[in-house]
């Protein structure tokens, strides 16, 4: 199998501070696929993002839900780790359902 070479450039910028940090990654496709695996189970990521509660975090939770994540798994994880955030998760479910 031939591997195509990929180059990824990740840019983080903060216009208010005039910062433009760049990280370039070069590698062969099979190596990058291994390197880009999730670092935590989806339910853990959802719990962390629900707890953070920022606009982008909640949008990320909705994107995860919309991608087909197991809702009962997410409910169980949030109920166990952050029961006070269960309403936020249910709102995210409702937002996703409303857009469909």
N, C-alpha and C positions, 0 to 999 in steps of 0.2 A: 504494500500500500504506500503510495507516495503521500507525503505530508506537505501541505501548502504552508508557506511561511506567512505568518500574520504579524502585524505591528499594531499595537494598541497604544493610544496616547490618552492618558487620563489628565484632565486639566481641572485644577481647583483654583478659582479666582475669587477675590474679594475686592470689588471695585472701590469700596470706601477706604480700603487700606492700600490700594494699588498693588496688591499681591497677585502674582500669576505663577503658581507652582505647577510644574509639569513633571509627570512621571511617564517615561516611555518604557514599554515592555515589548521585547521582540522574542519570538519563539516559534516553534513549529506547532501546527494545529493540534495534534494529539496531546502534546505537553500542556498547551494552554487549556484544553478541555479538562484535564486533570486538575490544573491549578485553579480553575474557576468554579469548583464545586462549592455548595453552600457550607458555611462554617458552623451553622447551628440548625437544628430542626426548625421547620417552618412555624410550629406552634410556639417555640421559644422566641423567634423573631417577632411574631405577632404580640406576644406578651410584652416584650421590651418596647415595641413601638406604641402599644396602647398605653403603657405606663408613661412613656415620654410625652405623648399627647399633643405633640406639635402638629401643625397643619400638614406638613409633608409626611410625617410618620403615619398619620391617620389616612392620608391618601395612599401610602404604601400598603397599609392594612387592607384597604378596599381593593387595591390591585391584586394582592395575594388572594383575597376571597374570590375576586372575579376570575382568577386563573384556574379556579376549580378546587381550591384547598378544602379539605374535609371540615365542614362547619362544626360537627360534633366534637372533633378533635380540638378545634380552636376554642369552642365553648368550655370544654373540660379543662383545658390548660389555663384559660383566663380565670375561670371560677376557682381553680386551685391556687394559682399564684397571685392573682390580683382581683379578688371578688368585687372590690369596689369599682372596677373598670368593666364589669360585665355589661352595663348599659351602653358604654361606648362601643363595645363589640357588636351589640345588637343593632345600634344605629348604623354601624358600618355595613352590616348585613342588609339592612333596609335600604341604604343608599345604593348598594350594588343591585338589589332586586328592582329598585325604582328605575334605574338606568336601562335595564334589560327590556 
